[in-house]
Structures are given as structure tokens and as C-alpha cells.
Amino acid sequence: MELDRKLNLVHVIAIASGAMISSGIFILPGLAHARAGPAVILSYALAGLFALSGTLSMAEIATAMPRAGGDYFSITRGMGPAVGTVAGLLSWFSLALKSSFALVGMSAFSLLIVSWDIRLIGVILTVFFVVLNILGVKEAARLQVALVIGLFFPMLLYVIIGFPEVHPANFELFISNGAAAIFSTAGFVFVAYGGLLKVASLSGEVKDPGKVIPRGMLISLLSVTVLYTLMVFVTSGVLPRDQLDGSLTPITDGAAVFMGKASALLGLAAILAFVSTANAGLMAASRYIFATSRDGLLPPVFSRVNRRFGTPHVAILVTGTFIILSLFLQLEVLVKAASTVLLITYILVSLSIIILRESRLHNYRPLFRCPLYPWVQLAGIAAYGFLLLEMGRKSFFITMTMIAIGLLFYIFYGRFRAKKESALMHLVDRITARELGREGLEKELKEIVQERDLLVQDRFDHVIEESLVLDLAGPLGLEEFLSEAAAAWSGRLPLEPEAIKAAFLERERQSTTVLCPGLAIPHIILPGEGIFDILIARCRGGVRFTEENEPVRTIFMLVGTLDERNFYLRALAAIAQIFQGSHFEKRWRDARTTQALRDLVLLSRRRRDS
């Protein structure tokens, strides 16, 4: 059972923004300022810039493969199930920890309302979110929208009122702790941008993912990066260093300086931020173990979908339990672990983009393509690797431990059940010029594109699925080509090969069937009733139909009885639309197999009969 697509652009922006805006801005600025001094402003801006590379790559793979699990799904298809298992568990671990991080962060603000133990509050909220997410993703997303609207207003108010109160003297000795501290702090606060990962994990539940996902991710990243940087600037400018360094309530401390009693609004905003992050984290993290289970890399129980609500209830319950247990970890451990795992995930995503593109899978068709490929990916890998090194030994130990757990799980469980191909194998085949007949990944990608683009098959599609496909070297004369085609059609038509060839030659003598440079549609009428067939041919060197025309490389041969003349006209119109489609001729030229040629026709955009 598939998950329902119910999320729109507003939901995506709310999930991404709400997932980012939490402890990363309401708690971390004080800890980060102690590391980098006033230059912490640059650290936040740099972290957002580094996140842009991963966001562009994430948007591409999410629009190419809009499935639950987002980056896990594409990493598995790009680099294989072993790496995919590690990536899926790492992403689940990171997002679940980020939710715990948000709930633990509430301890500094919960006293504004109640005097209960924060862990009790965290458990109650987690249980509430579990129930809400099981009831439906749209219901959880609606709550997210309300939380984000209530969150943005006081944050913008903070920047507008606080900007005139900034003291330039607080920015003296701007890079007081050295340039290296700016980069290491950027790695430390990188977790603040982890919400973007959550959108990719929910891509299987987004309407029109090709447009909504990249727009939502880029709008969220840009708005949150600007808001973070301005808020940190105001906070650093109104609070003296000795008061800001190490503070766990830096924004409310800053608001107290120039907003008086109204600073309570920022405390309320912080609580809303923590709640929204925890809700979005549970929503997204559960999809990772759901997707990993559906691929056979985790026990099948995790991929069960509730028949009534259409949600992965087991995955949600397991994730909620892990979040509750994580509430008892130390805050700094949560921050470093979540940031480290996010950095690794972005590295794997960037590598997957390179492998998927270089493998030249003909059905890899993202609706959004990352610009400046591969420099964006290479720059991202270098930047994330540098930030990882700056994170220190503890982060390295956490990283290696999680990778080892993922690999062990794959070795002792997943590898006996994993049947998915990877683009890496296709890349190896291409480099070594081997034809190993790998079609499983291409078929899966084709099904994804058909579902994503809502391509409901009509009769033309069914004819193409069963059609003959010839891939010829050429160059060929017309008679040579017709001999090849007639021989291929032998046994499928009520005519002998020589009769088929003669009929097509006679049709060409009456008038050429070359419709435009590069395309010919030869056609003949057969005796009888209820017969219609198509033969698709590519001739790399071209077929010379007439002396006047250039050699033709794309040929659709149509045969049918008189009673099929209406469908013949519809087929002709469909072929014309397909040939005129964006990048058709390049894709036709680059297709490596006959199945790739057939899929190119099947996945082309055209008007389909209902």
C-alpha cells in the first residue's frame, strides 16, 4: 500500500522552516558565540551557504525519485543497498535526535508556563505527535503550518525592533577567536539547517513534487538563513559578550534588553519552534525506516501502512519510542551527533548525484536539475568534509559507530534480502564497456516517473509496450532498411516479409513519408480487420529515403487495417508530439538499449486519451 500525496507548497515550506527554526536559533547562538565571538554571524551565514549545495542536490534527487525516505531512497539507487542502509539509519538517527534536541531545549523555556520536569513534558508531546502523525500526514502538516505562522511573527518583530538597538562596540575584535573558529562553529550550528532533509524524506507524499519540492526547499533555506543571520546579528549587538557566551536563552535575553515584558513573546516563539521541530522530525524520520523496510533492508513490519489513515504507523511508533529514550541524553551530545550525521548525509547525496548522472540512466529524469553540475557537488563534498574534520574526535567516533552499526545490519540481514540495482553498477558497466543487461533500476525509475507525472497509459502506450524496436548502425539505403524491418515483422503480420517490403516501397514511390528532418513515419494498409502495429527504429548512420532528404535516424513504421484509421491518426499525432518534445533527439541519440528507446517514447510528455 502506497502513502497518500496530500502535501502542497505551503505544507512543504512550513515543514522545512519549522524543522529548521528551533534550538538552532533559540539555544545555539550563545554556545556558538562562546566559540567564534561576534564572527558567529559569519558562521550562521556560512552554514546556510554550505547547506545550499546539499539543498540543490537534494531537490534534484527528490524530484527524480519522489519516494518516502527521500535521500535514503536515492542513495540506495545511486550507490547500492549497503551504503543505502547506512544512509537510511543515519538519517533516521539524526532527525530523531534533532526532535529530542528540540524537546530537551524546551527545558530553558518551559518554566515560563509550568514547573513540570522537562522530560515529562517531552514524553507527553512525543505521544501526542505520534497519535497525530498516525491519524494522517495532512493533519500533522496543518498543525505545522499553524505553528510556523505563530513562530515567524515574533521573530520578525525581534529583528525589526532590535536592529536600531545594536551597539557597534559589541563587534570590536570581530574575529577574536581566529578564522578557524568560524568554520568549526559553522559545523557546530549546521544542525540548524537539518530541516531541509525532512522535506526530501516526505517527497512521496507531496503533490506535484517536481515543482513543489525545489521551490519549497529553496524558499525555506533562503528565508531561514536570512532570518538566522539577522537574529544572531541583533543578539550579538545588544548583549555584552560575558552575558551572551554560553547562554541557553540568548534570544529571550536579547529581547529583554529592548522589548521589556513583550520579550515573553520570544519565549513563546521558542516553545512553538521546539514543538514544530519535534513534530516535523517525527514525521520525517519515520519515513526512513519505512522506506528501508520496504526495500527489504529492515524487517517488513516497519513498512506496514495503516489501511484507515494511510500512514506508516509502526515506523511512527518506533521513532517516537526512540525520541523518548533520547530525551535522557546530554544536550551537547545531541547537537554534535545530529550535525555530524547531517554532514555525512549531504556528502552521500552529492556523491549519488554524480553517480546517477554519470551512469547515464535513460529513465533518470529529475524535473529540477542542480545548476553548475558537478562543481556544486564537488564543492559541497569538500566543504562538508572540512566541517566534519573541524567537529572533533567525539563527532568522528559517533560517525564511525553509526556507520559500523549500519554496515553490520546490512551484512547480517539486508544483503540476503536486497534486490535493488544501483546506478554505480551501471556506471561501472559504462566505463568498462560491458553490457550486463541491468534493467531493474531502469524499470523502477520508469515506474516512478509514470507515477510522478500522472502518466495514465492509453492504447498508444500499450501498443508501444508490445512494439518491435530495431537499433541499427547504418548508414542504410531504403531497401536495405525495409528488408531488416520486414524480417523483424515476420510472423506478426498476415503477410510474408517480401510482401511487407514491397508494400512499403510502393508507399514511398507514391510520396515520401519523411515528415521533417530526422523523422519518417512509413505506413501501409493491411487486409482484414482489427490489426494495428508499430515498429520503432533508430539508425545511427541514417536511412536515405530519397536523394533530396537528409538521412533519417528516427523511424516509426505503422501498419493497420482500414477499421483502425481513427487510431492511426491519433498515433500519428502522438508521435509528432513526442518528436517535438524537449531534448528528444539528444535522448534518442544517447539511448544505449532498445528498451531505452521504447521507454523514451513511453515517458515523453504528450496528450493522452482518457
C-alpha positions in Angstrom: 0.0 0.0 0.0 1.4 3.4 -1.1 1.4 6.6 1.0 -1.1 9.3 0.0 0.1 12.5 -1.7 -1.6 15.3 0.3 1.2 17.9 0.9 1.3 21.2 -1.0 3.8 24.1 -1.3 2.6 25.8 1.9 3.0 22.5 3.8 6.5 21.9 2.4 7.6 25.4 3.4 6.1 25.0 6.9 7.7 21.6 7.4 11.1 22.7 6.3 11.1 26.1 8.0 9.5 24.8 11.2 12.0 21.9 11.3 14.9 24.3 10.9 13.8 27.1 13.3 14.2 25.7 16.8 17.2 25.1 19.1 19.5 26.1 16.3 18.5 29.8 16.8 16.9 29.9 20.3 19.7 28.0 22.1 22.8 27.6 20.0 23.8 31.3 19.4 25.0 31.6 23.0 27.1 28.4 22.7 28.3 29.3 19.3 29.2 32.8 20.3 31.5 31.4 23.0 33.3 29.5 20.2 33.6 32.2 17.5 32.9 35.5 19.2 31.0 38.2 17.2 32.0 36.3 14.0 29.4 33.8 14.8 27.3 35.8 12.4 29.5 34.6 9.6 29.3 31.0 11.0 25.5 31.0 10.6 25.7 32.6 7.1 28.4 30.1 6.1 26.4 27.1 7.4 23.4 28.3 5.3 25.6 28.7 2.2 27.0 25.2 2.8 23.5 23.9 3.1 22.7 25.3 -0.3 24.9 22.8 -2.1 23.1 19.9 -0.3 19.7 21.5 -0.9 20.2 21.8 -4.6 21.3 18.2 -4.8 18.6 17.0 -2.5 16.0 18.9 -4.7 17.2 17.1 -7.8 17.0 13.6 -6.4 13.7 14.3 -4.6 12.1 15.4 -8.0 13.7 12.4 -9.8 12.6 9.9 -7.2 9.8 11.4 -5.0 9.5 8.5 -2.6 9.3 8.1 1.1 12.8 8.2 2.6 14.0 10.9 0.2 17.8 10.9 0.3 17.9 7.3 1.5 15.9 6.1 -1.5 18.1 7.9 -4.0 21.4 7.0 -2.2 20.4 3.3 -2.3 19.6 3.6 -6.1 22.8 5.5 -6.7 25.4 3.7 -4.5 23.8 0.4 -3.6 22.0 -1.2 -0.7 25.0 -1.3 1.7 25.6 2.4 1.5 21.8 2.9 1.4 21.3 1.0 4.7 23.9 3.2 6.4 22.4 6.4 5.0 18.8 5.4 6.0 19.8 4.6 9.5 22.0 7.7 9.8 19.2 10.0 8.6 16.6 8.4 10.9 19.1 8.7 13.8 19.9 12.3 13.0 16.3 13.5 12.6 15.1 11.6 15.6 17.9 13.1 17.7 17.0 16.6 16.3 13.5 16.1 17.6 14.9 15.1 21.0 17.2 18.1 20.9 14.2 20.4 20.4 12.3 18.8 23.3 15.3 18.9 25.6 15.8 22.5 24.6 12.4 23.4 25.9 13.8 23.0 29.5 15.1 26.5 29.4 11.7 27.9 28.4 9.1 25.6 30.0 9.3 27.4 33.3 7.6 30.3 31.7 4.4 28.2 31.7 4.7 25.2 34.0 7.1 23.9 36.6 7.0 20.3 35.4 10.0 18.2 34.6 11.0 18.7 31.0 11.3 15.0 30.4 7.7 14.5 31.4 6.7 17.3 29.0 8.8 15.8 26.2 7.2 12.4 26.7 3.7 13.9 26.7 4.4 15.9 23.5 6.0 12.9 21.7 3.0 10.7 22.5 0.7 13.5 21.2 2.8 13.8 17.9 2.8 10.0 17.5 -1.0 9.9 17.6 -1.4 13.0 15.3 1.0 11.5 12.7 -0.7 8.2 12.7 -4.1 10.0 12.1 -2.7 11.5 8.9 0.2 13.4 7.3 -2.1 16.3 6.2 -3.4 16.7 9.8 0.2 16.8 11.1 1.2 19.3 8.3 -1.8 21.6 9.1 -0.6 21.8 12.7 2.9 22.6 11.3 1.6 25.5 9.2 -0.2 27.0 12.3 3.0 26.6 14.4 5.2 28.3 11.8 2.8 31.2 11.3 2.8 31.8 15.1 6.6 31.4 15.1 7.6 33.9 12.3 5.7 36.9 13.6 7.7 37.4 16.9 11.0 36.5 15.2 10.5 39.3 12.6 9.4 41.6 15.4 12.6 40.8 17.2 14.7 41.8 14.2 12.7 45.0 13.4 12.7 46.4 16.9 16.2 45.2 17.9 18.1 46.4 14.8 18.2 50.1 16.0 19.4 48.9 19.5 22.6 47.3 18.2 25.8 48.6 19.8 28.7 48.7 17.3 31.1 48.3 20.3 30.0 44.7 20.7 31.6 43.9 17.4 35.1 45.0 18.3 37.6 42.2 17.8 35.2 40.7 15.4 37.3 37.6 14.6 38.7 37.4 18.2 38.9 33.6 18.2 40.6 33.1 14.8 39.3 32.3 11.4 39.3 28.5 12.1 36.7 29.0 14.8 34.3 30.5 12.3 34.4 27.3 10.2 34.3 24.9 13.2 31.3 26.8 14.6 29.6 26.7 11.2 29.9 22.9 11.5 28.5 23.1 15.1 25.4 25.1 14.0 24.9 23.2 10.8 22.2 21.1 12.5 20.1 24.3 12.5 19.6 23.7 8.7 18.7 20.0 9.0 15.0 20.6 8.4 15.6 20.6 4.7 16.4 16.9 4.9 12.9 16.3 6.3 11.2 17.6 3.1 13.1 15.0 1.0 12.0 12.2 3.3 8.4 13.2 2.8 8.6 13.6 -1.0 6.5 10.5 -1.6 3.5 12.4 0.0 3.9 15.7 -1.9 1.6 16.8 -4.7 3.3 17.8 -7.9 6.8 17.1 -6.4 8.7 18.3 -9.4 7.7 21.9 -8.8 6.7 22.0 -5.1 9.8 20.4 -3.6 12.6 22.6 -5.1 10.5 25.7 -4.6 9.7 24.9 -1.0 13.2 23.9 -0.1 14.9 27.0 -1.7 12.3 29.4 -0.3 12.7 27.9 3.2 16.5 27.9 3.1 16.8 31.4 1.9 14.3 32.9 4.3 15.6 30.9 7.3 19.3 31.8 6.5 18.5 35.5 6.3 16.4 35.4 9.5 19.0 33.4 11.4 21.8 35.8 10.4 19.8 38.9 11.3 18.7 37.5 14.6 22.2 36.5 15.5 23.4 39.9 14.4 20.9 41.7 16.7 21.6 39.3 19.6 25.4 39.8 19.3 24.8 43.6 19.1 22.6 44.1 22.1 24.2 41.7 24.6 27.7 42.1 26.0 30.0 39.1 25.4 30.1 38.0 29.0 26.3 37.7 29.1 25.9 36.1 25.7 28.6 33.4 25.9 27.2 30.1 26.9 23.7 31.4 27.4 21.0 28.8 26.7 18.3 31.5 26.3 20.2 34.0 24.0 17.2 35.3 22.0 15.0 35.9 25.1 17.9 37.5 26.9 18.4 39.9 23.9 14.6 40.6 23.7 14.6 41.5 27.4 17.0 44.4 26.6 14.8 46.2 24.2 11.3 44.6 24.4 10.6 44.6 28.1 7.7 42.4 29.1 7.0 41.8 25.4 10.1 39.6 25.4 7.8 36.8 26.7 6.7 36.6 23.0 10.1 35.3 22.1 9.9 32.7 24.9 6.5 31.6 23.4 8.0 31.6 19.9 10.8 29.4 21.2 8.4 26.9 22.6 6.4 26.9 19.3 9.7 26.3 17.4 10.7 23.3 19.6 7.2 21.8 19.2 7.2 22.3 15.4 10.7 20.8 15.1 9.8 17.8 17.1 6.6 17.2 15.1 8.4 17.6 11.7 11.2 15.4 12.9 9.0 12.6 13.9 7.0 12.9 10.7 10.2 12.8 8.5 12.3 10.3 10.5 9.7 7.6 10.5 9.7 7.6 6.6 13.4 6.5 6.6 12.8 3.2 8.4 9.6 2.8 6.4 11.5 3.1 3.1 14.4 1.0 4.3 12.0 -1.8 5.4 10.1 -1.6 2.1 13.4 -2.3 0.3 13.9 -5.4 2.4 16.9 -3.9 4.4 14.9 -3.9 7.6 12.2 -6.3 8.8 8.9 -5.9 6.9 6.9 -4.9 9.9 8.3 -1.4 9.7 6.8 -0.9 6.2 3.2 -1.5 7.2 0.8 1.2 6.2 -2.4 1.8 8.3 -5.3 1.0 6.0 -7.6 3.5 7.6 -5.3 6.5 7.8 -2.7 5.7 5.0 0.3 6.3 7.4 3.3 4.1 8.4 2.0 3.6 11.9 4.7 1.0 13.0 7.6 3.3 11.8 6.0 6.2 13.6 5.6 4.3 16.9 9.2 3.0 16.8 10.6 6.5 16.0 8.5 8.0 18.8 9.9 5.5 21.3 13.5 6.3 20.2 12.8 10.0 20.6 11.5 9.4 24.2 14.6 7.4 25.1 16.9 10.1 23.6 15.4 12.7 25.9 17.8 11.5 28.6 21.0 12.2 26.6 23.1 15.3 27.2 22.3 18.4 25.1 25.8 18.8 23.5 25.9 15.1 22.6 22.6 15.6 20.7 23.9 18.6 18.8 27.2 17.1 17.7 25.7 13.7 16.8 22.9 15.3 14.7 25.2 17.8 12.9 27.8 15.1 12.1 25.2 12.7 10.7 23.6 15.5 8.6 27.0 16.4 7.1 27.6 12.7 6.1 24.2 12.5 4.6 24.8 15.6 2.4 28.1 14.1 1.3 26.4 10.9 0.2 23.7 12.8 -1.6 26.3 14.8 -3.6 28.1 11.6 -4.5 24.8 10.0 -5.5 24.0 12.9 -7.9 27.4 12.4 -9.6 27.0 8.6 -9.9 23.3 8.9 -11.2 24.2 11.4 -13.8 27.5 9.8 -15.0 25.8 6.4 -15.2 23.5 7.9 -17.9 20.4 6.1 -16.8 17.9 7.0 -19.5 15.0 7.0 -17.0 16.7 9.2 -14.5 14.6 12.3 -15.2 14.6 14.9 -12.4 12.2 17.8 -13.0 14.7 20.0 -11.3 18.4 19.8 -12.3 21.1 21.2 -10.0 22.9 24.0 -11.8 26.7 24.2 -12.2 27.0 20.4 -12.1 29.4 18.8 -10.9 31.0 21.8 -9.3 28.2 22.3 -6.8 28.5 18.7 -5.7 32.3 18.7 -5.5 32.4 22.0 -3.6 29.7 20.6 -1.2 31.7 17.3 -0.6 34.9 19.3 0.1 33.0 21.8 2.4 31.2 19.1 4.4 34.4 17.0 4.7 36.2 20.1 6.1 33.4 20.7 8.6 33.5 17.1 9.7 37.2 17.4 10.5 36.6 20.6 12.4 33.9 18.9 14.5 36.5 17.0 16.6 37.1 13.4 17.8 33.8 12.9 19.6 31.9 13.5 16.4 34.3 11.3 14.4 33.7 8.5 17.0 29.9 8.9 16.8 30.1 8.9 13.0 32.2 5.7 12.8 29.9 4.0 15.3 26.8 4.7 13.4 28.4 3.7 10.1 29.5 0.4 11.7 26.1 -0.3 13.0 24.5 0.3 9.6 27.1 -1.9 7.8 26.7 -4.7 10.3 22.9 -4.6 9.9 23.3 -4.8 6.2 25.8 -7.7 6.4 23.8 -9.9 8.7 20.3 -9.0 7.5 19.9 -6.7 4.5 22.3 -8.3 2.0 20.3 -11.5 1.9 17.1 -9.7 1.0 18.2 -6.7 -1.0 17.4 -7.0 -4.7 17.8 -3.4 -5.9 20.2 -2.4 -8.5 22.3 0.7 -8.2 23.5 3.4 -10.7 27.0 2.6 -9.5 26.8 -0.7 -11.3 25.6 1.0 -14.5 28.5 3.4 -14.2 30.9 0.5 -13.9 29.3 -1.1 -16.9 29.6 2.1 -19.0 33.2 2.7 -18.1 34.2 -0.9 -18.8 32.0 -1.1 -21.9 30.2 -4.1 -20.6 26.5 -5.0 -21.3 25.3 -7.0 -18.4 21.6 -6.4 -19.1 20.9 -4.5 -15.9 17.3 -3.4 -16.3 15.8 -3.5 -12.8 16.8 0.1 -11.8 15.7 1.5 -15.2 12.3 -0.2 -14.8 11.9 1.1 -11.3 12.8 4.6 -12.4 10.3 4.4 -15.3 7.5 3.4 -12.8 8.5 6.4 -10.6 8.3 8.8 -13.5 5.0 7.4 -14.6 3.5 7.9 -11.1 5.2 11.3 -10.5 3.9 12.7 -13.9 0.5 11.0 -13.6 1.0 9.2 -16.9 -2.1 7.0 -17.2 -1.4 4.6 -20.1 -3.7 4.8 -23.1 -3.9 2.5 -26.1 -0.9 4.1 -27.8 1.3 3.3 -24.7 0.1 -0.3 -24.7 1.0 -0.7 -28.5 4.4 0.8 -27.8 5.0 -1.6 -24.9 4.5 -4.5 -27.3 6.1 -3.0 -30.3 9.3 -4.2 -32.1 12.3 -2.0 -31.7 15.3 -2.0 -34.1 18.6 -0.4 -33.3 20.7 -0.3 -36.5 24.2 1.0 -37.2 23.8 2.2 -40.8 24.1 4.1 -42.9 21.4 2.2 -45.0 19.6 2.6 -48.2 15.8 2.4 -48.1 15.6 -1.1 -49.5 18.2 -2.4 -47.0 16.3 -0.9 -44.1 12.9 -2.2 -45.3 14.4 -5.7 -45.6 15.5 -5.5 -41.9 12.1 -4.3 -40.8 10.1 -6.8 -42.8 12.2 -9.7 -41.4 11.6 -8.4 -37.9 7.9 -8.3 -38.6 7.8 -11.9 -40.0 5.2 -13.9 -38.1 3.4 -10.9 -36.5 1.7 -9.8 -39.7 -0.5 -11.6 -42.2 2.0 -11.0 -45.0 5.3 -12.6 -46.0 8.4 -10.4 -45.5 8.8 -9.8 -49.2 5.2 -8.6 -49.5 5.7 -6.3 -46.5 8.8 -4.8 -48.1 7.1 -4.4 -51.4 4.1 -2.6 -49.9 6.3 -0.1 -48.1 8.4 0.5 -51.2 5.2 1.2 -53.2 4.0 3.6 -50.5 7.3 5.5 -50.7 7.1 5.8 -54.5 3.7 7.5 -54.2 5.1 10.2 -51.8 7.9 10.2 -49.2 6.9 9.6 -45.6 9.8 11.8 -44.3 7.7 14.4 -42.3 10.6 16.6 -41.1 14.4 16.4 -40.9 15.3 13.4 -38.9 11.8 11.8 -38.7 10.0 9.4 -41.0 6.7 7.6 -40.5 6.2 4.9 -43.2 2.7 3.3 -43.1 0.7 0.8 -45.1 -2.9 -0.6 -45.0 -3.3 -4.3 -44.4 -6.2 -6.6 -45.5 -8.6 -7.8 -42.8 -9.8 -6.2 -39.6 -8.6 -5.3 -36.1 -4.8 -5.1 -36.8 -2.6 -2.3 -35.8 1.2 -2.4 -35.0 4.2 -0.1 -34.8 7.8 -0.8 -35.4 10.3 1.7 -33.9 13.7 2.0 -35.5 16.8 4.0 -34.8 19.5 4.1 -37.4 22.7 5.7 -36.1 24.1 6.3 -39.6 20.7 7.2 -41.0 18.4 5.8 -43.7 18.4 7.5 -47.1 14.7 7.6 -48.0 15.2 10.0 -51.0 18.1 11.7 -52.7 16.6 15.1 -51.7 16.2 14.4 -48.0 18.9 14.1 -45.4 19.4 10.6 -43.8 16.7 9.8 -41.2 17.6 8.4 -37.8 14.2 8.2 -36.2 11.6 6.0 -37.8 8.1 4.9 -36.7 6.6 2.3 -39.1 2.8 1.9 -38.8 0.7 -0.9 -40.2 -3.1 -1.3 -39.8 -6.4 -2.3 -41.3 -8.9 0.2 -42.6 -11.1 -0.1 -39.5 -8.2 1.3 -37.4 -7.8 4.6 -39.4 -9.0 6.8 -36.5 -6.5 5.3 -34.1 -3.9 5.6 -36.8 -4.5 9.4 -36.8 -4.2 9.6 -33.0 -0.9 7.6 -33.2 0.4 10.0 -35.8 -0.4 13.0 -33.6 1.2 11.3 -30.6 4.4 10.6 -32.5 4.6 14.2 -33.7 4.2 15.5 -30.1 6.9 13.1 -28.9 9.4 14.0 -31.6 8.9 17.7 -30.9 9.4 17.3 -27.2 12.2 18.9 -25.2 15.6 17.1 -25.7 14.0 14.2 -27.6 16.6 14.0 -30.3 19.5 14.1 -27.9 18.0 11.4 -25.7 17.2 9.3 -28.8 20.8 9.6 -29.9 22.2 8.8 -26.4 19.9 5.8 -25.5 22.0 2.7 -25.0 19.5 -0.1 -25.4 16.3 -0.9 -27.3 14.4 -0.8 -24.1 15.8 2.7 -23.5 14.4 3.7 -26.9 11.0 2.3 -26.0 11.0 4.0 -22.6 11.8 7.3 -24.2 8.6 7.1 -26.2 6.5 5.9 -23.2 7.7 8.6 -20.8 7.5 11.6 -23.3 5.1 14.3 -22.5 2.1 14.3 -24.8 -1.7 14.5 -24.7 -3.1 11.1 -23.6 -6.6 9.8 -24.4 -8.7 9.1 -21.4 
